[in-house]
Amino acid sequence: MSTSVKYGLILGGVLAALPLIFYSLGLEKNETLQNISMYFNIVLMAVIIFLGIKEFRDKSGNGFITFGKGFSMGMVISIVGGAISAVFSYLYFTVINPGMVTYIRMMQEQKMIEKGMSESEVEKMADTMAMWSTPTMMASFSLVGMIIMGLVITLICAGILKRRTLLLKFLDQE
């Protein structure tokens, strides 16, 4: 198994485990914990991508890796982790905790009311929210978000970890 797939599986597994832990502890509706978890997931993703690229560089690349190779590895990690996260997200909202979608919609409506929107405005928005907050759409957004976040993190990690061989450095100077 390639290093990037291995780390993608780790990323997807950890991102799936956290909501399961919250759900089993009855904390899935704790908004503060969900916000903290969102930032934690970003940091976790950065650490896993960094470690995956670094492991390849140090073990398979004999201490060297180009920016391009690091970038492609980071993106594979992001895509594999994102795919696992998206499948889990769909299963979570359809099988494990189907009531969560309704809860999310209710909380969104409550926030709109708190912002001063009228009941008729909230009702109009409810139809749009219903279309965008289906388990399929939420899973799709999860995948797209992971790929976009992975792109940004991968650019940074590949830039930090790149090391070129002495021969390539010599050839670049000519």
OpenMM code with the backbone's topology and positions (N, CA, C; nanometers):
from openmm import Vec3, app, unit

residues = "MET SER THR SER VAL LYS TYR GLY LEU ILE LEU GLY GLY VAL LEU ALA ALA LEU PRO LEU ILE PHE TYR SER LEU GLY LEU GLU LYS ASN GLU THR LEU GLN ASN ILE SER MET TYR PHE ASN ILE VAL LEU MET ALA VAL ILE ILE PHE LEU GLY ILE LYS GLU PHE ARG ASP LYS SER GLY ASN GLY PHE ILE THR PHE GLY LYS GLY PHE SER MET GLY MET VAL ILE SER ILE VAL GLY GLY ALA ILE SER ALA VAL PHE SER TYR LEU TYR PHE THR VAL ILE ASN PRO GLY MET VAL THR TYR ILE ARG MET MET GLN GLU GLN LYS MET ILE GLU LYS GLY MET SER GLU SER GLU VAL GLU LYS MET ALA ASP THR MET ALA MET TRP SER THR PRO THR MET MET ALA SER PHE SER LEU VAL GLY MET ILE ILE MET GLY LEU VAL ILE THR LEU ILE CYS ALA GLY ILE LEU LYS ARG ARG THR LEU LEU LEU LYS PHE LEU ASP GLN GLU".split()
positions = [
    Vec3(0.0850, -0.1176, 0.0000),
    Vec3(0.0000, 0.0000, 0.0000),
    Vec3(0.0892, 0.1235, 0.0000),
    Vec3(0.0535, 0.2193, -0.0828),
    Vec3(0.1355, 0.3397, -0.0914),
    Vec3(0.1206, 0.4240, 0.0352),
    Vec3(0.2212, 0.5039, 0.0598),
    Vec3(0.2225, 0.5900, 0.1775),
    Vec3(0.1047, 0.6863, 0.1759),
    Vec3(0.0752, 0.7435, 0.0600),
    Vec3(-0.0333, 0.8418, 0.0531),
    Vec3(-0.1699, 0.7764, 0.0784),
    Vec3(-0.1922, 0.6563, 0.0284),
    Vec3(-0.3188, 0.5873, 0.0542),
    Vec3(-0.3281, 0.5504, 0.2021),
    Vec3(-0.2175, 0.5031, 0.2590),
    Vec3(-0.2161, 0.4680, 0.4009),
    Vec3(-0.2554, 0.5884, 0.4873),
    Vec3(-0.1952, 0.7027, 0.4607),
    Vec3(-0.2269, 0.8209, 0.5394),
    Vec3(-0.3665, 0.8745, 0.5076),
    Vec3(-0.4145, 0.8552, 0.3855),
    Vec3(-0.5517, 0.8923, 0.3525),
    Vec3(-0.6521, 0.8088, 0.4310),
    Vec3(-0.6225, 0.6786, 0.4443),
    Vec3(-0.7084, 0.5910, 0.5240),
    Vec3(-0.7067, 0.6318, 0.6711),
    Vec3(-0.5895, 0.6684, 0.7205),
    Vec3(-0.5797, 0.7152, 0.8593),
    Vec3(-0.6628, 0.8418, 0.8776),
    Vec3(-0.6476, 0.9355, 0.7858),
    Vec3(-0.7225, 1.0614, 0.7939),
    Vec3(-0.8731, 1.0348, 0.7919),
    Vec3(-0.9189, 0.9566, 0.6964),
    Vec3(-1.0611, 0.9260, 0.6877),
    Vec3(-1.1126, 0.8533, 0.8104),
    Vec3(-1.0333, 0.7604, 0.8625),
    Vec3(-1.0736, 0.6856, 0.9817),
    Vec3(-1.0879, 0.7739, 1.1043),
    Vec3(-0.9919, 0.8625, 1.1236),
    Vec3(-0.9970, 0.9518, 1.2402),
    Vec3(-1.1130, 1.0503, 1.2257),
    Vec3(-1.1330, 1.1032, 1.1051),
    Vec3(-1.2425, 1.1978, 1.0844),
    Vec3(-1.3789, 1.1310, 1.1006),
    Vec3(-1.3880, 1.0019, 1.0772),
    Vec3(-1.5128, 0.9289, 1.0989),
    Vec3(-1.5298, 0.8922, 1.2464),
    Vec3(-1.4200, 0.8670, 1.3144),
    Vec3(-1.4279, 0.8247, 1.4544),
    Vec3(-1.4765, 0.9366, 1.5470),
    Vec3(-1.4355, 1.0592, 1.5206),
    Vec3(-1.4716, 1.1687, 1.6111),
    Vec3(-1.6226, 1.1892, 1.6234),
    Vec3(-1.6987, 1.1981, 1.5127),
    Vec3(-1.8440, 1.2116, 1.5289),
    Vec3(-1.9083, 1.0912, 1.5975),
    Vec3(-1.8524, 0.9734, 1.5743),
    Vec3(-1.9054, 0.8548, 1.6418),
    Vec3(-1.8856, 0.8648, 1.7931),
    Vec3(-1.7705, 0.9151, 1.8334),
    Vec3(-1.7433, 0.9328, 1.9760),
    Vec3(-1.8407, 1.0346, 2.0347),
    Vec3(-1.8575, 1.1484, 1.9659),
    Vec3(-1.9516, 1.2506, 2.0143),
    Vec3(-2.0932, 1.1942, 2.0229),
    Vec3(-2.1333, 1.1187, 1.9216),
    Vec3(-2.2675, 1.0615, 1.9192),
    Vec3(-2.2865, 0.9624, 2.0344),
    Vec3(-2.1877, 0.8767, 2.0563),
    Vec3(-2.1999, 0.7763, 2.1629),
    Vec3(-2.2016, 0.8407, 2.3015),
    Vec3(-2.1409, 0.9591, 2.3142),
    Vec3(-2.1411, 1.0310, 2.4415),
    Vec3(-2.2591, 1.1283, 2.4537),
    Vec3(-2.3411, 1.1368, 2.3485),
    Vec3(-2.4548, 1.2274, 2.3499),
    Vec3(-2.4161, 1.3740, 2.3344),
    Vec3(-2.3023, 1.3995, 2.2728),
    Vec3(-2.2520, 1.5361, 2.2589),
    Vec3(-2.2641, 1.5909, 2.1168),
    Vec3(-2.3351, 1.5205, 2.0287),
    Vec3(-2.3401, 1.5617, 1.8890),
    Vec3(-2.4139, 1.6940, 1.8678),
    Vec3(-2.4929, 1.7370, 1.9649),
    Vec3(-2.5667, 1.8632, 1.9514),
    Vec3(-2.5018, 1.9776, 2.0285),
    Vec3(-2.3860, 1.9525, 2.0858),
    Vec3(-2.3139, 2.0556, 2.1599),
    Vec3(-2.2430, 2.1463, 2.0588),
    Vec3(-2.2966, 2.2672, 2.0411),
    Vec3(-2.2471, 2.3575, 1.9370),
    Vec3(-2.1029, 2.4007, 1.9617),
    Vec3(-2.0678, 2.4267, 2.0866),
    Vec3(-1.9304, 2.4666, 2.1179),
    Vec3(-1.8333, 2.3550, 2.0826),
    Vec3(-1.8676, 2.2345, 2.1200),
    Vec3(-1.7819, 2.1195, 2.0890),
    Vec3(-1.7716, 2.0982, 1.9383),
    Vec3(-1.8792, 2.1197, 1.8653),
    Vec3(-1.8763, 2.1054, 1.7196),
    Vec3(-1.7839, 2.2093, 1.6559),
    Vec3(-1.7873, 2.3323, 1.7060),
    Vec3(-1.6983, 2.4371, 1.6536),
    Vec3(-1.5524, 2.4040, 1.6817),
    Vec3(-1.5238, 2.3586, 1.8028),
    Vec3(-1.3871, 2.3196, 1.8383),
    Vec3(-1.3435, 2.2024, 1.7509),
    Vec3(-1.4333, 2.1083, 1.7304),
    Vec3(-1.4040, 1.9901, 1.6496),
    Vec3(-1.3690, 2.0283, 1.5059),
    Vec3(-1.4374, 2.1298, 1.4522),
    Vec3(-1.4106, 2.1741, 1.3156),
    Vec3(-1.2651, 2.2217, 1.3026),
    Vec3(-1.2195, 2.3026, 1.3974),
    Vec3(-1.0811, 2.3516, 1.3939),
    Vec3(-0.9824, 2.2381, 1.4210),
    Vec3(-1.0186, 2.1486, 1.5107),
    Vec3(-0.9342, 2.0337, 1.5402),
    Vec3(-0.9164, 1.9473, 1.4151),
    Vec3(-1.0243, 1.9282, 1.3374),
    Vec3(-1.0167, 1.8484, 1.2148),
    Vec3(-0.9208, 1.9100, 1.1137),
    Vec3(-0.9181, 2.0430, 1.1060),
    Vec3(-0.8264, 2.1099, 1.0134),
    Vec3(-0.6817, 2.0868, 1.0565),
    Vec3(-0.6563, 2.1031, 1.1856),
    Vec3(-0.5208, 2.0805, 1.2383),
    Vec3(-0.4813, 1.9343, 1.2188),
    Vec3(-0.5738, 1.8449, 1.2471),
    Vec3(-0.5484, 1.7017, 1.2310),
    Vec3(-0.5157, 1.6689, 1.0858),
    Vec3(-0.5902, 1.7270, 0.9939),
    Vec3(-0.5653, 1.7046, 0.8523),
    Vec3(-0.4260, 1.7535, 0.8133),
    Vec3(-0.3887, 1.8706, 0.8636),
    Vec3(-0.2559, 1.9255, 0.8330),
    Vec3(-0.1459, 1.8344, 0.8861),
    Vec3(-0.1630, 1.7857, 1.0082),
    Vec3(-0.0613, 1.6983, 1.0681),
    Vec3(-0.0483, 1.5679, 0.9896),
    Vec3(-0.1612, 1.5086, 0.9528),
    Vec3(-0.1567, 1.3806, 0.8806),
    Vec3(-0.0963, 1.3981, 0.7413),
    Vec3(-0.1326, 1.5039, 0.6715),
    Vec3(-0.0727, 1.5279, 0.5391),
    Vec3(0.0773, 1.5513, 0.5525),
    Vec3(0.1160, 1.6325, 0.6494),
    Vec3(0.2583, 1.6600, 0.6724),
    Vec3(0.3339, 1.5307, 0.7007),
    Vec3(0.2807, 1.4489, 0.7920),
    Vec3(0.3486, 1.3238, 0.8281),
    Vec3(0.3566, 1.2265, 0.7106),
    Vec3(0.2522, 1.2218, 0.6285),
    Vec3(0.2531, 1.1329, 0.5126),
    Vec3(0.3604, 1.1724, 0.4123),
    Vec3(0.3678, 1.3013, 0.3803),
    Vec3(0.4700, 1.3486, 0.2861),
    Vec3(0.6087, 1.3281, 0.3447),
    Vec3(0.6236, 1.3576, 0.4730),
    Vec3(0.7540, 1.3440, 0.5393),
    Vec3(0.7998, 1.1984, 0.5423),
    Vec3(0.7068, 1.1063, 0.5706),
    Vec3(0.7445, 0.9647, 0.5732),
    Vec3(0.7951, 0.9197, 0.4360),
    Vec3(0.7253, 0.9600, 0.3314),
    Vec3(0.7711, 0.9226, 0.1980),
    Vec3(0.9083, 0.9825, 0.1697),
    Vec3(0.9236, 1.1101, 0.2015),
    Vec3(1.0510, 1.1782, 0.1765),
    Vec3(1.1647, 1.1071, 0.2492),
    Vec3(1.1445, 1.0740, 0.3741),
    Vec3(1.2521, 1.0185, 0.4556),
    Vec3(1.2794, 0.8707, 0.4299),
    Vec3(1.1755, 0.7939, 0.3953),
    Vec3(1.1940, 0.6504, 0.3774),
    Vec3(1.2091, 0.6112, 0.2305),
    Vec3(1.1159, 0.6468, 0.1484),
    Vec3(1.1188, 0.6046, 0.0078),
    Vec3(1.2009, 0.6988, -0.0796),
    Vec3(1.2066, 0.8249, -0.0422),
    Vec3(1.2776, 0.9224, -0.1236),
    Vec3(1.4207, 0.9456, -0.0807),
    Vec3(1.4693, 0.8657, 0.0136),
    Vec3(1.6060, 0.8800, 0.0649),
    Vec3(1.6358, 1.0219, 0.1128),
    Vec3(1.5373, 1.0833, 0.1751),
    Vec3(1.5554, 1.2177, 0.2297),
    Vec3(1.5271, 1.3298, 0.1318),
    Vec3(1.4830, 1.2959, 0.0112),
    Vec3(1.4563, 1.3972, -0.0906),
    Vec3(1.3157, 1.3799, -0.1464),
    Vec3(1.2519, 1.4917, -0.1773),
    Vec3(1.1223, 1.4903, -0.2437),
    Vec3(1.1055, 1.6226, -0.3169),
    Vec3(1.0535, 1.6165, -0.4363),
    Vec3(1.0272, 1.7405, -0.5102),
    Vec3(0.8940, 1.7980, -0.4631),
    Vec3(0.8732, 1.9242, -0.4933),
    Vec3(0.7471, 1.9879, -0.4589),
    Vec3(0.6310, 1.9148, -0.5272),
    Vec3(0.6488, 1.8791, -0.6529),
    Vec3(0.5432, 1.8116, -0.7285),
    Vec3(0.5040, 1.6783, -0.6686),
    Vec3(0.6035, 1.5997, -0.6291),
    Vec3(0.5749, 1.4693, -0.5681),
    Vec3(0.5067, 1.4884, -0.4333),
    Vec3(0.5545, 1.5830, -0.3543),
    Vec3(0.4914, 1.6124, -0.2255),
    Vec3(0.3480, 1.6594, -0.2442),
    Vec3(0.3269, 1.7436, -0.3458),
    Vec3(0.1930, 1.7933, -0.3742),
    Vec3(0.0995, 1.6796, -0.4133),
    Vec3(0.1450, 1.5926, -0.5032),
    Vec3(0.0581, 1.4826, -0.5470),
    Vec3(0.0279, 1.3877, -0.4311),
    Vec3(0.1251, 1.3635, -0.3458),
    Vec3(0.1005, 1.2770, -0.2302),
    Vec3(-0.0020, 1.3391, -0.1359),
    Vec3(0.0126, 1.4669, -0.1084),
    Vec3(-0.0814, 1.5352, -0.0200),
    Vec3(-0.2223, 1.5355, -0.0750),
    Vec3(-0.2351, 1.5515, -0.2052),
    Vec3(-0.3682, 1.5509, -0.2656),
    Vec3(-0.4306, 1.4121, -0.2612),
    Vec3(-0.3495, 1.3079, -0.2800),
    Vec3(-0.4037, 1.1716, -0.2689),
    Vec3(-0.4516, 1.1477, -0.1264),
    Vec3(-0.3734, 1.1903, -0.0284),
    Vec3(-0.4152, 1.1771, 0.1117),
    Vec3(-0.5482, 1.2486, 0.1324),
    Vec3(-0.5609, 1.3704, 0.0803),
    Vec3(-0.6838, 1.4490, 0.0963),
    Vec3(-0.8024, 1.3828, 0.0281),
    Vec3(-0.7824, 1.3327, -0.0927),
    Vec3(-0.8923, 1.2722, -0.1682),
    Vec3(-0.9383, 1.1418, -0.1024),
    Vec3(-0.8434, 1.0576, -0.0622),
    Vec3(-0.8808, 0.9319, 0.0039),
    Vec3(-0.9514, 0.9621, 0.1367),
    Vec3(-0.8928, 1.0516, 0.2166),
    Vec3(-0.9550, 1.0886, 0.3439),
    Vec3(-1.0903, 1.1533, 0.3233),
    Vec3(-1.1018, 1.2383, 0.2208),
    Vec3(-1.2279, 1.3040, 0.1908),
    Vec3(-1.3348, 1.2065, 0.1454),
    Vec3(-1.2962, 1.1083, 0.0654),
    Vec3(-1.3923, 1.0081, 0.0188),
    Vec3(-1.4460, 0.9262, 0.1357),
    Vec3(-1.3570, 0.8856, 0.2239),
    Vec3(-1.4002, 0.8101, 0.3420),
    Vec3(-1.4903, 0.8970, 0.4288),
    Vec3(-1.4513, 1.0212, 0.4482),
    Vec3(-1.5296, 1.1136, 0.5292),
    Vec3(-1.6678, 1.1373, 0.4675),
    Vec3(-1.6750, 1.1492, 0.3360),
    Vec3(-1.8027, 1.1719, 0.2685),
    Vec3(-1.8947, 1.0501, 0.2808),
    Vec3(-1.8404, 0.9313, 0.2616),
    Vec3(-1.9208, 0.8089, 0.2757),
    Vec3(-1.9696, 0.7969, 0.4197),
    Vec3(-1.8803, 0.8230, 0.5146),
    Vec3(-1.9210, 0.8173, 0.6547),
    Vec3(-2.0291, 0.9212, 0.6839),
    Vec3(-2.0123, 1.0424, 0.6319),
    Vec3(-2.1093, 1.1489, 0.6535),
    Vec3(-2.2476, 1.1060, 0.6043),
    Vec3(-2.2527, 1.0479, 0.4863),
    Vec3(-2.3802, 1.0002, 0.4323),
    Vec3(-2.4410, 0.8947, 0.5249),
    Vec3(-2.3597, 0.7976, 0.5659),
    Vec3(-2.4091, 0.6920, 0.6553),
    Vec3(-2.4524, 0.7491, 0.7905),
    Vec3(-2.3784, 0.8461, 0.8396),
    Vec3(-2.4114, 0.9073, 0.9689),
    Vec3(-2.5490, 0.9723, 0.9629),
    Vec3(-2.5755, 1.0493, 0.8558),
    Vec3(-2.7011, 1.1226, 0.8461),
    Vec3(-2.8192, 1.0371, 0.7985),
    Vec3(-2.7934, 0.9188, 0.7446),
    Vec3(-2.9037, 0.8338, 0.6989),
    Vec3(-2.9287, 0.7138, 0.7890),
    Vec3(-2.8236, 0.6590, 0.8503),
    Vec3(-2.8382, 0.5359, 0.9275),
    Vec3(-2.8123, 0.5578, 1.0770),
    Vec3(-2.6988, 0.6180, 1.1089),
    Vec3(-2.6565, 0.6289, 1.2486),
    Vec3(-2.7388, 0.7317, 1.3250),
    Vec3(-2.7537, 0.8516, 1.2691),
    Vec3(-2.8220, 0.9604, 1.3388),
    Vec3(-2.9091, 1.0401, 1.2408),
    Vec3(-3.0139, 0.9779, 1.1848),
    Vec3(-3.0949, 1.0460, 1.0834),
    Vec3(-3.1665, 1.1709, 1.1356),
    Vec3(-3.1928, 1.1794, 1.2630),
    Vec3(-3.2582, 1.2969, 1.3199),
    Vec3(-3.1697, 1.4201, 1.3223),
    Vec3(-3.0424, 1.4028, 1.2996),
    Vec3(-2.9493, 1.5155, 1.3050),
    Vec3(-2.9743, 1.6155, 1.1925),
    Vec3(-3.0155, 1.5696, 1.0765),
    Vec3(-3.0431, 1.6604, 0.9650),
    Vec3(-3.1567, 1.7550, 1.0035),
    Vec3(-3.2635, 1.7010, 1.0622),
    Vec3(-3.3755, 1.7843, 1.1074),
    Vec3(-3.3293, 1.8822, 1.2143),
    Vec3(-3.2471, 1.8350, 1.3054),
    Vec3(-3.1959, 1.9220, 1.4117),
    Vec3(-3.1139, 2.0376, 1.3523),
    Vec3(-3.0296, 2.0078, 1.2559),
    Vec3(-2.9471, 2.1117, 1.1918),
    Vec3(-3.0364, 2.2155, 1.1242),
    Vec3(-3.1385, 2.1694, 1.0531),
    Vec3(-3.2306, 2.2628, 0.9873),
    Vec3(-3.3021, 2.3514, 1.0903),
    Vec3(-3.3478, 2.2908, 1.1996),
    Vec3(-3.4162, 2.3683, 1.3038),
    Vec3(-3.3239, 2.4738, 1.3639),
    Vec3(-3.1991, 2.4377, 1.3851),
    Vec3(-3.1028, 2.5334, 1.4421),
    Vec3(-3.0753, 2.6472, 1.3439),
    Vec3(-3.0673, 2.6155, 1.2145),
    Vec3(-3.0470, 2.7191, 1.1138),
    Vec3(-3.1657, 2.8157, 1.1108),
    Vec3(-3.2860, 2.7612, 1.1184),
    Vec3(-3.4052, 2.8459, 1.1207),
    Vec3(-3.4074, 2.9331, 1.2451),
    Vec3(-3.3702, 2.8772, 1.3594),
    Vec3(-3.3669, 2.9529, 1.4843),
    Vec3(-3.2671, 3.0690, 1.4746),
    Vec3(-3.1529, 3.0444, 1.4151),
    Vec3(-3.0525, 3.1503, 1.3988),
    Vec3(-3.1029, 3.2616, 1.3078),
    Vec3(-3.1777, 3.2236, 1.2037),
    Vec3(-3.2339, 3.3260, 1.1148),
    Vec3(-3.3352, 3.4133, 1.1893),
    Vec3(-3.4167, 3.3514, 1.2718),
    Vec3(-3.5142, 3.4267, 1.3507),
    Vec3(-3.4427, 3.5200, 1.4478),
    Vec3(-3.3356, 3.4694, 1.5104),
    Vec3(-3.2583, 3.5513, 1.6039),
    Vec3(-3.1919, 3.6701, 1.5338),
    Vec3(-3.1630, 3.6561, 1.4062),
    Vec3(-3.1034, 3.7657, 1.3298),
    Vec3(-3.2074, 3.8674, 1.2846),
    Vec3(-3.3338, 3.8404, 1.3128),
    Vec3(-3.4377, 3.9368, 1.2809),
    Vec3(-3.5166, 3.9077, 1.1551),
    Vec3(-3.4992, 3.7922, 1.0956),
    Vec3(-3.5768, 3.7580, 0.9762),
    Vec3(-3.7205, 3.7267, 1.0163),
    Vec3(-3.8139, 3.7614, 0.9301),
    Vec3(-3.9546, 3.7334, 0.9582),
    Vec3(-3.9838, 3.5855, 0.9347),
    Vec3(-4.0990, 3.5416, 0.9873),
    Vec3(-4.1389, 3.4015, 0.9703),
    Vec3(-4.1540, 3.3657, 0.8221),
    Vec3(-4.2061, 3.4594, 0.7427),
    Vec3(-4.2247, 3.4307, 0.5995),
    Vec3(-4.0901, 3.4188, 0.5280),
    Vec3(-3.9927, 3.5011, 0.5681),
    Vec3(-3.8584, 3.4918, 0.5090),
    Vec3(-3.7931, 3.3590, 0.5463),
    Vec3(-3.8116, 3.3179, 0.6707),
    Vec3(-3.7554, 3.1911, 0.7175),
    Vec3(-3.8197, 3.0747, 0.6423),
    Vec3(-3.9519, 3.0823, 0.6208),
    Vec3(-4.0211, 2.9761, 0.5473),
    Vec3(-3.9698, 2.9654, 0.4040),
    Vec3(-3.9460, 3.0802, 0.3405),
    Vec3(-3.8919, 3.0802, 0.2040),
    Vec3(-3.7532, 3.0157, 0.2016),
    Vec3(-3.6730, 3.0485, 0.3015),
    Vec3(-3.5374, 2.9928, 0.3086),
    Vec3(-3.5389, 2.8445, 0.3445),
    Vec3(-3.6421, 2.7996, 0.4143),
    Vec3(-3.6496, 2.6600, 0.4577),
    Vec3(-3.6490, 2.5644, 0.3400),
    Vec3(-3.7182, 2.6018, 0.2319),
    Vec3(-3.7194, 2.5154, 0.1134),
    Vec3(-3.5791, 2.5019, 0.0538),
    Vec3(-3.5085, 2.6136, 0.0456),
    Vec3(-3.3719, 2.6115, -0.0067),
    Vec3(-3.2819, 2.5300, 0.0852),
    Vec3(-3.2965, 2.5521, 0.2164),
    Vec3(-3.2149, 2.4763, 0.3127),
    Vec3(-3.2424, 2.3276, 0.3021),
    Vec3(-3.3697, 2.2897, 0.2829),
    Vec3(-3.4052, 2.1481, 0.2720),
    Vec3(-3.3349, 2.0834, 0.1533),
    Vec3(-3.3242, 2.1586, 0.0431),
    Vec3(-3.2574, 2.1049, -0.0759),
    Vec3(-3.1074, 2.0858, -0.0519),
    Vec3(-3.0459, 2.1809, 0.0175),
    Vec3(-2.9008, 2.1781, 0.0371),
    Vec3(-2.8573, 2.0978, 0.1593),
    Vec3(-2.9501, 2.0624, 0.2463),
    Vec3(-2.9097, 1.9909, 0.3679),
    Vec3(-2.9597, 1.8470, 0.3691),
    Vec3(-2.9589, 1.7842, 0.2537),
    Vec3(-2.9870, 1.6409, 0.2476),
    Vec3(-2.8575, 1.5660, 0.2787),
    Vec3(-2.8675, 1.4413, 0.3221),
    Vec3(-2.7450, 1.3646, 0.3477),
    Vec3(-2.6515, 1.3569, 0.2266),
    Vec3(-2.7083, 1.3457, 0.1073),
    Vec3(-2.6257, 1.3392, -0.0140),
    Vec3(-2.5501, 1.4692, -0.0353),
    Vec3(-2.6201, 1.5814, -0.0216),
    Vec3(-2.5545, 1.7111, -0.0407),
    Vec3(-2.4504, 1.7360, 0.0680),
    Vec3(-2.4813, 1.6985, 0.1911),
    Vec3(-2.3862, 1.7196, 0.3008),
    Vec3(-2.2607, 1.6357, 0.2793),
    Vec3(-2.2782, 1.5138, 0.2312),
    Vec3(-2.1631, 1.4286, 0.2017),
    Vec3(-2.0819, 1.4874, 0.0864),
    Vec3(-2.1503, 1.5405, -0.0140),
    Vec3(-2.0807, 1.6030, -0.1271),
    Vec3(-2.0014, 1.7249, -0.0822),
    Vec3(-2.0619, 1.8080, 0.0017),
    Vec3(-1.9916, 1.9249, 0.0546),
    Vec3(-1.8714, 1.8823, 0.1388),
    Vec3(-1.8862, 1.7723, 0.2099),
    Vec3(-1.7753, 1.7203, 0.2900),
    Vec3(-1.6573, 1.6851, 0.2003),
    Vec3(-1.6840, 1.6163, 0.0907),
    Vec3(-1.5767, 1.5776, -0.0021),
    Vec3(-1.5119, 1.7002, -0.0655),
    Vec3(-1.5935, 1.7916, -0.1150),
    Vec3(-1.5390, 1.9120, -0.1789),
    Vec3(-1.4592, 1.9945, -0.0789),
    Vec3(-1.5113, 2.0086, 0.0423),
    Vec3(-1.4398, 2.0836, 0.1462),
    Vec3(-1.3057, 2.0210, 0.1809),
    Vec3(-1.3035, 1.8891, 0.1887),
    Vec3(-1.1780, 1.8192, 0.2188),
    Vec3(-1.0767, 1.8391, 0.1065),
    Vec3(-1.1216, 1.8369, -0.0159),
    Vec3(-1.0292, 1.8545, -0.1288),
    Vec3(-0.9750, 1.9972, -0.1308),
    Vec3(-1.0616, 2.0954, -0.1092),
    Vec3(-1.0156, 2.2346, -0.1087),
    Vec3(-0.9209, 2.2592, 0.0082),
    Vec3(-0.9588, 2.2145, 0.1275),
    Vec3(-0.8721, 2.2319, 0.2443),
    Vec3(-0.7421, 2.1555, 0.2234),
    Vec3(-0.7516, 2.0349, 0.1666),
    Vec3(-0.6327, 1.9560, 0.1374),
    Vec3(-0.5402, 2.0248, 0.0399),
    Vec3(-0.5965, 2.0935, -0.0578),
    Vec3(-0.5161, 2.1677, -0.1553),
    Vec3(-0.4317, 2.2742, -0.0852),
    Vec3(-0.4945, 2.3514, -0.0005),
    Vec3(-0.4231, 2.4583, 0.0708),
    Vec3(-0.3161, 2.3995, 0.1634),
    Vec3(-0.3546, 2.3004, 0.2410),
    Vec3(-0.2600, 2.2389, 0.3354),
    Vec3(-0.1456, 2.1725, 0.2603),
    Vec3(-0.1776, 2.1041, 0.1508),
    Vec3(-0.0754, 2.0342, 0.0721),
    Vec3(0.0250, 2.1313, 0.0116),
    Vec3(-0.0220, 2.2440, -0.0384),
    Vec3(0.0705, 2.3441, -0.0931),
    Vec3(0.1721, 2.3871, 0.0124),
    Vec3(0.1241, 2.4098, 0.1330),
    Vec3(0.2126, 2.4524, 0.2418),
    Vec3(0.3086, 2.3401, 0.2806),
    Vec3(0.2543, 2.2199, 0.3020),
    Vec3(0.3381, 2.1072, 0.3458),
    Vec3(0.4408, 2.0682, 0.2399),
    Vec3(0.4010, 2.0633, 0.1143),
    Vec3(0.4941, 2.0267, 0.0075),
    Vec3(0.6052, 2.1307, -0.0032),
    Vec3(0.5708, 2.2567, 0.0151),
    Vec3(0.6724, 2.3625, 0.0122),
    Vec3(0.7703, 2.3513, 0.1272),
    Vec3(0.7204, 2.3174, 0.2441),
    Vec3(0.8070, 2.3046, 0.3622),
    Vec3(0.8976, 2.1826, 0.3506),
    Vec3(0.8434, 2.0724, 0.3019),
    Vec3(0.9165, 1.9454, 0.3047),
    Vec3(1.0023, 1.9166, 0.1814),
    Vec3(0.9898, 1.9964, 0.0762),
    Vec3(1.0648, 1.9640, -0.0457),
    Vec3(1.2157, 1.9728, -0.0207),
    Vec3(1.2828, 1.8763, -0.0738),
    Vec3(1.4303, 1.8732, -0.0739),
    Vec3(1.4697, 1.8099, -0.2045),
    Vec3(1.5544, 1.8760, -0.2736),
    Vec3(1.5986, 1.8237, -0.4023),
    Vec3(1.7372, 1.7620, -0.3865),
    Vec3(1.7669, 1.6681, -0.4703),
    Vec3(1.8984, 1.6058, -0.4662),
    Vec3(2.0036, 1.7061, -0.5095),
    Vec3(2.1244, 1.6816, -0.4722),
    Vec3(2.2346, 1.7692, -0.5079),
    Vec3(2.2486, 1.7823, -0.6589),
    Vec3(2.2276, 1.6739, -0.7319),
    Vec3(2.2382, 1.6765, -0.8773),
    Vec3(2.1336, 1.7710, -0.9373),
    Vec3(2.0077, 1.7633, -0.8880),
    Vec3(1.9026, 1.8513, -0.9394),
    Vec3(1.9324, 1.9977, -0.9057),
    Vec3(1.9860, 2.0249, -0.7897),
    Vec3(2.0221, 2.1610, -0.7536),
    Vec3(2.1310, 2.2122, -0.8452),
    Vec3(2.2277, 2.1260, -0.8763),
    Vec3(2.3372, 2.1632, -0.9646),
    Vec3(2.2866, 2.1945, -1.1047),
    Vec3(2.1957, 2.1099, -1.1552),
    Vec3(2.1416, 2.1296, -1.2895),
    Vec3(2.0555, 2.2557, -1.2976),
    Vec3(1.9870, 2.2916, -1.1900),
    Vec3(1.9060, 2.4126, -1.1886),
    Vec3(1.9906, 2.5391, -1.1970),
    Vec3(2.1147, 2.5337, -1.1516),
    Vec3(2.1996, 2.6508, -1.1508),
    Vec3(2.2564, 2.6805, -1.2883),
    Vec3(2.2552, 2.5846, -1.3758),
    Vec3(2.3115, 2.6067, -1.5102),
    Vec3(2.2157, 2.6725, -1.6024),
] * unit.nanometer
topology = app.Topology()
chain = topology.addChain("A")
for resn in residues:
    res = topology.addResidue(resn, chain)
    for name in ("N", "CA", "C"):
        topology.addAtom(name, app.Element.getBySymbol(name[0]), res)
